[in-house]
C-alpha cells in the first residue's frame, strides 16, 4: 500500500528550484583534494588499490548526491521510517557475527570479502532525516517543537546512540550528540529544553565516570590532550606524530607527494582519520587552512539553506547535517593538531573510506534537496 | 524559523574556524621550525654497513689473506615482534631447520633493555641479528626459499677472513676480531685494511618497521696490503722448519728470509703455529690460552752463539787487531780463575780471523775479549749495538722483542734487582729441582751473586764474545745484521708491507724499509767477513750440511751457531746469505743441537727451494 502510494508520488518534480552550485563545487573540490591526499598517503607500499577504491566511492557518492538532490523532500519524507529502521538493523548487525572488529570497535559489516560498509556512517544520514520528523512536524501553539516532538526526537536519537555505544565508537557518539544539539537548536525548541539536555549530558558523563563505564584508554586519550608530552611512545605517539607531521609542513608545505613524514608512515591511519596530517605536511598552512576554509564555506552555505528552507522539516534536517559535518570536521582536525582527544572520526569528503565518503555526499544531496524544495503544503 | 538560532550556529562555526586556523598557524608557522627538526629526529634510523676488509697479498699478487662469504641467518627483531605470537612460531620453525632449540634462538634475538638478562642482542634493533652461521647450503636455501614460513628471517652472505695457505705465516698475518685487526699485519695495517663503514638511513614507521631507504652511504672497502712475502718461499721455509723441528726434537723454531739489499721480509716462519681459521668461528677463553700466538721469528729470543762472532770480528778490527794476522786457537783459555774451553776442547793451532770464523774457534775470541776488558774497552758491546742488537728492529709487525746486549751496567742492575732472591737461594738452595747437578750449579751462582757479584768481569766479556752469557737476539735481528754484512753495511728496519693499493689497483703508498743505521765496519772488514763466511758451507762448520750443494750456481755464505744453555740441549743457528738472489736466510732451532746439524740443513733446504732445486724430496 505504502509502496504503491510512494511510487505514485515519486517523480522528478520539474517544479524543483535550481541547485546551489557553490555547495556542489565545494563538495567536489574537497573530494578531489581527498583523492590527492589519499594518493599521497598510500602510494608508497600500497599501490593504487586504495586510491581506486576511494575514487569509486567518490563516483558512487556523486551519483547518489545527484539523485537525492532531485527528490522532493515531501517524497523523501515518506521513506524516512524505512531508512531509520534499516539504519537500526544494520547498527545492530555489526554486533552480530556479520560485524568485524576494526581498531577495537565493532563498526563494520562485511557483506562479502572486500565488500564492507560502516553502518554508523549511513546512520548519520538516517538520524538526520528521522530526527527532523518530530521536531519539524510536532509543534506547540507558538510554532516551536512541542513536548511530544522533543521527547520523540530524543527517543529516536537515543536508540542508535545506544547501539553505537555498544560498539563502542566514541567519535560517532559525539557526532550524533552534536547532530541532536544542532537540530534541536535550529528547530526552535525552548531554551529550557536545551539547558536540560546539556545538564543531562553532563550528568550522564559524570555517571559514566562514577560507574566505571569510561574505559582506561579513553581516559588516557583525554590525559594526553592535557599533557601532550606524556607517554610519547604510547598513546601519545599518534598525537605527537600528527603534530610533527603538520608542524613540519610550515607555511607552504613540502609539496604534494614530498612529505617525508607521510612517506615514512609515522602517523597511523594516515589515509583515513589522519588524512589532515598529509595536507598539513605537504601543503603547509596555506593548503591546510584552505581545506578548513572550504569546509566552513560549505557549512556557511548550508546554514543559509537552513535559513531559507521552505519547510521546518527541511530547516531542521539541514541543521542536523550542518552540525554533523561541522562538528566532525572540528573533531577530526582538532585531534590532529592537538586540540581534541583522539577519537576515530573521518574528515568529511577528504578521508579515505567508502561509507563515510558516500554518506557525506548524500548529505550534500539532502542539503540540495532542501534548497530546491518548494514550500510544503502541510 | 528562529533567525537568532541560526546566528548562534554561525557564531559556533566561526569560533571553530578561528580556533582551528589559529592552532594551525601556531603549529605550522610559529613553531614550524621546531617541528621540522623533530621530524628529522623521528623518521630516520641509521644502520651501519660494514665495509669489506682489504686483502693481504704476497709480492707476486697471490692472496695470503682474502675474504670469503658464508651464509648467515639473521632475524629482524622488529618484524618478529609484529607477529601475533611475537614470532614464537617462526623461531620454533627456524630452530627446527637449524637444529637449535627455540629457547636458544629466542635468547639471541632479545633486545638488551632494562630488565632483560644476558645473553641478548646489544646492537641496533634495526640491524639484522645473526643467529646462526656456517649452516649447510641446503639449509640456507630452505630458509631463504620458504619466506612465507620465515617472515623477518633472512639468509645473507657475510664476509669472513680466509687464509689460503693455512697456518703459513699465521703469526705474521695476525688475526681479526670484531672487525679490528688484533695482531700481526692485520693489526699493524688495520687503518689501511679496515676500510670505512657505510651508513644506511632508513625511514621507520611508528612501530619501528623500516618503510624505505632514504639514503645510503656505501661502505668504502679496505685497501689491499701487498707484502714482500713470497708465498712460495714462505711455504718452503715452513716446510723446512717443520721437518727440522721434527728431526731435531726441538719444540719450536723460526726461519727468516730477507732481501739483503732492501730489508724487505720474504718469509717469516715460526713453530709452533696454528691455523688462523680458528678466529672465524670465535675462540673460547680456553682455546685462546692454548693457542701458540708467539711469533718465534720476531718475539723469540735466544743466545746467538757463534753467529755472533761476525760482530766480535768487527770489534777486534776496530780495536786494532789485524784480520790477516795469525792467532793461536788452543783448546782452552784461562780468564781469571776459570778455564774457557774451545768447542769440543779442540786445539786448532795458528789461524787468521778468517780461520777463526770458518772453523768457529772460541779461544781466539776469549782472549780478544779478555784483552779488551783489561783495557777497559767496551768495543764488543758498542759493536754489537752497531749491528742493531739489543733493541727492536722496528719491523712492521707488533710485539717485537728487543733482545739483550749485556754490559757492566745491565749486569749490576740485574744483580741489584735479584740480590735478595739470590741470598735466599744461597741459603736454601733449590730443593724443588730434581736435577741435582743443576740445583748445585744454581745454588753456587746464587751464593756468588749474594756475596758480591754484579761486577762485569773478564769472564763475562769472554762469554759475550762468543754470543753467550746473557746475549739474546731474535731471529729477525740476526737476519738483518747478516743482511747488512751482505749488502755492504746498511742496516734496515725490516718491512713486511710493500705497498698499500686501492681496490682498483692504484697505489695509495709504497712502503720502503727505512735505513736504521750502518754497521760500524769498513767495507774491507765486511768484505773480509763475507769471504770467510763463504768458506763455512764449503769447508767450515756447515760443510756437512752443505755437502754437494751447487755453490757454482749460488755462492751461499753463512755462519753456524751453537749456543749452550745449561740443562737444555744447545740452540742451533745458521745465518746465511747469497749474492744472487740477494737473500739472507736465518734458521734457529732451540734445543736443536749443533748449528751445523739442525739449523744448517734446514737453511740449505730453504736455499735449494729458493733456487727451485728441490721441489719435493
Interface residues (C-beta under 8 A of the other chain):
Chain A: X44 X45 X182 X185 X186 X188 X237 X238 X241 X243 X244 X245 X246 X247 X248 X249 X250 X251 X260 X261 X263 X264 X265 X266 X267 X268 X280 X284 X285 X288 X289 X292 X293 X296 X299 X300 X303 X306 X307 X309 X312 X315 X319 X322 X323 X326 X329 X330 X333 X334 X337 X338 X339
Chain B: X1 X2 X3 X5 X6 X8 X9 X10 X12 X13 X14 X16 X17 X19 X20 X21 X23 X24 X25 X27 X28 X29 X31 X32 X33 X34 X35 X36 X38 X39 X42 X43 X203 X204 X205 X206 X211 X212 X214
